[in-house]
Amino acid sequence: MTGRFAPSPTGELHVGNLRTALAAWASCVARSEDFLVRMEDLDRVTSSPEWSSIQLQSLAAIGITWTGEPVVQSERFALYNDAIAQLHAQNLVYECFCTRREIAEAAAAPHGGPVLYPGICADLTDVERAAKRQERTGALRVRSGGGTETFIDRVHGEITAPVDDVVLRRNDGVPAYNVAVVVDDAVQGITEVVRGADLLQITASQMRLQKLLGLSAVQYAHVPLVVNTDGDRLAKRDQGITLPQLAAMGMSASEVRNVLWATLGQDGREVHEFSWDAVSREPWVSPWSNGKS
């Protein structure tokens, strides 16, 4: 049994990231499982080894330990491309030439749910695809089959969500997040995925990819987000949300850890006693961040 924390090394980890990492690590410690760190640096413009190093220092500062060297996604493109080729061999891949604006204008989110790709390019003829290629380079999407997937989340209970034709390879040739995360979890033997609740709805699409690639399913736990005083998820515009910023305010890393531990409902518990039953489903409002107002 193995768990992981997989940040994007594009800046400092804020308290929301650290809170999720703490939960992921403690869940593994409580069951004597390995805990891995993976750097999801597919965005080569904003990601850097320097940010990776700084993020690892922040994790260590609040007492998180991990097994082995962190895996770096930008070094694993061959694995992701092999998975895409496997799907292509099953006729489960198609080119998509849509811009984000075109998708937004054509797509509808029923009942306030996630916006799904509306299938604009799913059934283009060879002639139509050739014409589109003259205009722009296409991305690759999976022909998922649609429908829904149902899973049990350790925090939110039973979840049924729609499956999307997610992007497998971006139009710049870089493998996309959804295929990379599914492949890496399988290759690394991950059995429990702990991450922020903002990724709850995409889980169904990732589960479908697991099935199409013949990979084992994992257990999910989506930690409610940390929000600012306006109720918005933490972003770079918020102040006082990283360990260095809090240190400047006179707060040690161990004190930050204790606060985050309590907000996970674990006050009075040792790490090896971590319980998902105690984690609230509601977002936590950070007292250290400022809203827009």
VENQUIMO-V510490 format. One record per residue. RES is the residue in one letter. PSI is psi in whole degrees, 0 to 359 (* if undefined). NEAR is the number of other C-alpha atoms within 8 Angstrom. D_CENTER is the distance of its C-alpha to the mean C-alpha in Angstrom with 2 decimals. Layout:
RES & PSI & NEAR & D_CENTER
RES & PSI & NEAR & D_CENTER
This chain:
M & 134 & 8 & 19.63
T & 140 & 12 & 16.72
G & 175 & 16 & 13.58
R & 163 & 14 & 11.17
F & 130 & 14 & 9.30
A & 80 & 8 & 7.33
P & 163 & 8 & 7.78
S & 123 & 8 & 8.91
P & 69 & 15 & 12.68
T & 7 & 10 & 13.87
G & 186 & 7 & 15.67
E & 147 & 9 & 16.43
L & 127 & 10 & 14.10
H & 178 & 10 & 15.19
V & 334 & 11 & 16.15
G & 316 & 10 & 13.11
N & 315 & 9 & 10.97
L & 324 & 10 & 13.99
R & 316 & 11 & 14.38
T & 317 & 12 & 11.07
A & 320 & 12 & 12.02
L & 317 & 11 & 15.49
A & 316 & 11 & 14.71
A & 316 & 14 & 12.83
W & 312 & 14 & 15.81
A & 324 & 11 & 18.45
S & 322 & 12 & 17.47
C & 316 & 13 & 18.13
V & 319 & 12 & 21.23
A & 335 & 11 & 22.61
R & 15 & 7 & 22.70
S & 42 & 6 & 23.68
E & 160 & 10 & 20.70
D & 148 & 11 & 19.37
F & 124 & 14 & 16.39
L & 157 & 12 & 14.74
V & 135 & 12 & 12.95
R & 131 & 12 & 11.25
M & 114 & 13 & 11.21
E & 81 & 11 & 9.00
D & 41 & 13 & 11.99
L & 331 & 11 & 12.34
D & 98 & 6 & 13.66
R & 351 & 7 & 16.99
V & 314 & 4 & 18.51
T & 344 & 7 & 16.57
S & 154 & 13 & 15.32
S & 152 & 10 & 18.06
P & 329 & 7 & 19.24
E & 316 & 6 & 20.75
W & 325 & 12 & 17.57
S & 313 & 11 & 16.24
S & 317 & 8 & 19.52
I & 320 & 9 & 19.42
Q & 319 & 12 & 16.02
L & 323 & 8 & 17.45
Q & 321 & 8 & 20.57
S & 319 & 10 & 18.90
L & 314 & 12 & 17.34
A & 325 & 9 & 20.80
A & 331 & 9 & 22.54
I & 15 & 10 & 21.27
G & 10 & 7 & 22.23
I & 131 & 9 & 19.13
T & 158 & 8 & 20.19
W & 163 & 8 & 18.62
T & 130 & 8 & 20.22
G & 185 & 5 & 21.08
E & 142 & 5 & 19.88
P & 139 & 8 & 16.24
V & 143 & 7 & 15.21
V & 119 & 10 & 14.76
Q & 327 & 12 & 13.18
S & 348 & 8 & 15.90
E & 5 & 5 & 18.43
R & 24 & 8 & 17.29
F & 327 & 10 & 17.83
A & 322 & 6 & 20.63
L & 315 & 8 & 18.54
Y & 320 & 12 & 16.36
N & 326 & 9 & 19.61
D & 320 & 8 & 21.32
A & 319 & 11 & 18.86
I & 320 & 11 & 19.42
A & 323 & 8 & 23.11
Q & 317 & 9 & 23.09
L & 323 & 13 & 21.83
H & 321 & 9 & 24.35
A & 338 & 7 & 27.09
Q & 10 & 6 & 26.47
N & 39 & 7 & 26.85
L & 21 & 10 & 23.31
V & 139 & 11 & 22.45
Y & 154 & 10 & 23.87
E & 141 & 11 & 24.06
C & 126 & 11 & 22.84
F & 9 & 11 & 24.67
C & 144 & 10 & 23.48
T & 165 & 6 & 22.57
R & 323 & 6 & 20.07
R & 318 & 7 & 23.21
E & 321 & 8 & 24.76
I & 314 & 11 & 21.85
A & 322 & 9 & 21.79
E & 330 & 6 & 25.57
A & 335 & 7 & 25.71
A & 154 & 10 & 22.89
A & 138 & 8 & 23.39
A & 101 & 9 & 21.07
P & 135 & 6 & 23.26
H & 34 & 4 & 23.71
G & 12 & 5 & 21.15
G & 186 & 6 & 18.29
P & 149 & 7 & 15.61
V & 122 & 8 & 17.32
L & 151 & 9 & 17.58
Y & 126 & 10 & 19.02
P & 8 & 8 & 22.75
G & 24 & 7 & 23.88
I & 318 & 8 & 26.00
C & 4 & 10 & 26.06
A & 328 & 9 & 25.69
D & 35 & 6 & 29.45
L & 147 & 8 & 30.93
T & 168 & 6 & 34.11
D & 320 & 6 & 34.67
V & 317 & 7 & 36.80
E & 320 & 8 & 34.25
R & 318 & 10 & 31.52
A & 321 & 8 & 34.04
A & 319 & 8 & 34.85
K & 323 & 10 & 31.23
R & 334 & 10 & 30.82
Q & 337 & 7 & 33.72
E & 318 & 6 & 31.85
R & 161 & 7 & 28.42
T & 137 & 10 & 26.24
G & 156 & 11 & 24.03
A & 174 & 14 & 20.45
L & 133 & 13 & 19.92
R & 156 & 13 & 18.49
V & 140 & 12 & 18.53
R & 87 & 10 & 21.33
S & 333 & 11 & 19.46
G & 354 & 6 & 22.45
G & 209 & 8 & 20.92
G & 208 & 6 & 21.69
T & 166 & 9 & 19.37
E & 147 & 12 & 17.70
T & 137 & 9 & 18.21
F & 164 & 8 & 16.64
I & 118 & 10 & 17.32
D & 139 & 12 & 14.76
R & 334 & 11 & 16.13
V & 314 & 12 & 16.01
H & 358 & 10 & 16.50
G & 211 & 7 & 18.72
E & 128 & 8 & 19.21
I & 130 & 9 & 16.92
T & 124 & 9 & 18.10
A & 154 & 10 & 16.19
P & 152 & 11 & 17.22
V & 135 & 14 & 16.18
D & 157 & 9 & 15.81
D & 77 & 14 & 17.15
V & 158 & 9 & 13.97
V & 135 & 11 & 14.68
L & 322 & 14 & 15.10
R & 128 & 12 & 16.78
R & 167 & 12 & 17.14
N & 355 & 9 & 20.74
D & 6 & 7 & 20.91
G & 358 & 7 & 20.55
V & 132 & 9 & 17.17
P & 144 & 13 & 14.94
A & 163 & 11 & 11.96
Y & 312 & 8 & 8.23
N & 319 & 10 & 8.59
V & 323 & 14 & 11.59
A & 315 & 11 & 10.64
V & 322 & 8 & 7.88
V & 315 & 11 & 10.47
V & 314 & 11 & 13.29
D & 318 & 8 & 12.23
D & 321 & 10 & 11.59
A & 312 & 10 & 15.01
V & 323 & 7 & 16.79
Q & 358 & 6 & 15.89
G & 30 & 8 & 16.94
I & 130 & 13 & 13.92
T & 344 & 11 & 15.14
E & 123 & 12 & 12.95
V & 115 & 13 & 9.19
V & 126 & 15 & 8.91
R & 179 & 12 & 6.16
G & 153 & 11 & 7.08
A & 347 & 9 & 9.11
D & 345 & 6 & 8.10
L & 9 & 9 & 5.75
L & 316 & 8 & 8.95
Q & 335 & 9 & 10.78
I & 349 & 8 & 8.82
T & 321 & 9 & 9.12
A & 318 & 15 & 12.76
S & 323 & 14 & 12.45
Q & 323 & 11 & 10.52
M & 320 & 10 & 13.27
R & 320 & 11 & 15.84
L & 319 & 11 & 14.87
Q & 315 & 12 & 15.30
K & 316 & 10 & 18.66
L & 331 & 8 & 19.78
L & 359 & 9 & 19.22
G & 31 & 6 & 20.90
L & 156 & 8 & 18.15
S & 147 & 7 & 18.09
A & 160 & 8 & 15.99
V & 167 & 8 & 14.04
Q & 137 & 10 & 14.17
Y & 148 & 10 & 11.37
A & 115 & 12 & 11.51
H & 111 & 14 & 9.75
V & 129 & 13 & 11.36
P & 146 & 11 & 13.11
L & 160 & 12 & 12.52
V & 131 & 12 & 15.13
V & 162 & 13 & 17.19
N & 185 & 15 & 20.22
T & 348 & 11 & 23.73
D & 0 & 9 & 23.39
G & 8 & 8 & 20.56
D & 145 & 8 & 18.01
R & 148 & 8 & 14.61
L & 141 & 11 & 15.24
A & 176 & 5 & 15.63
K & 338 & 5 & 17.79
R & 340 & 4 & 20.83
D & 150 & 11 & 20.85
Q & 151 & 9 & 23.24
G & 43 & 8 & 23.46
I & 358 & 11 & 19.81
T & 164 & 10 & 19.53
L & 315 & 12 & 21.61
P & 321 & 6 & 24.13
Q & 319 & 10 & 24.65
L & 326 & 13 & 25.19
A & 322 & 10 & 27.45
A & 337 & 7 & 29.50
M & 3 & 6 & 29.99
G & 17 & 6 & 31.35
M & 125 & 9 & 28.51
S & 163 & 9 & 27.83
A & 322 & 10 & 24.55
S & 326 & 9 & 25.92
E & 320 & 8 & 26.70
V & 315 & 11 & 23.18
R & 315 & 9 & 21.95
N & 321 & 8 & 24.60
V & 313 & 8 & 23.63
L & 321 & 11 & 19.94
W & 317 & 12 & 21.21
A & 322 & 9 & 23.55
T & 343 & 9 & 21.06
L & 5 & 12 & 19.20
G & 18 & 9 & 22.62
Q & 11 & 13 & 23.58
D & 128 & 8 & 26.59
G & 352 & 4 & 29.39
R & 147 & 8 & 27.35
E & 164 & 7 & 27.06
V & 319 & 8 & 23.79
H & 355 & 10 & 25.04
E & 11 & 7 & 25.64
F & 136 & 11 & 22.10
S & 126 & 8 & 21.88
W & 334 & 8 & 19.11
D & 336 & 6 & 22.03
A & 350 & 8 & 22.54
V & 126 & 11 & 19.14
S & 151 & 9 & 19.70
R & 350 & 8 & 17.89
E & 148 & 6 & 18.76
P & 154 & 9 & 17.09
W & 129 & 9 & 18.84
V & 116 & 9 & 20.84
S & 130 & 9 & 20.95
P & 353 & 6 & 24.62
W & 357 & 8 & 23.89
S & 151 & 12 & 22.42
N & 140 & 9 & 24.50
G & 189 & 10 & 23.96
K & 339 & 4 & 25.42
S & * & 3 & 28.69
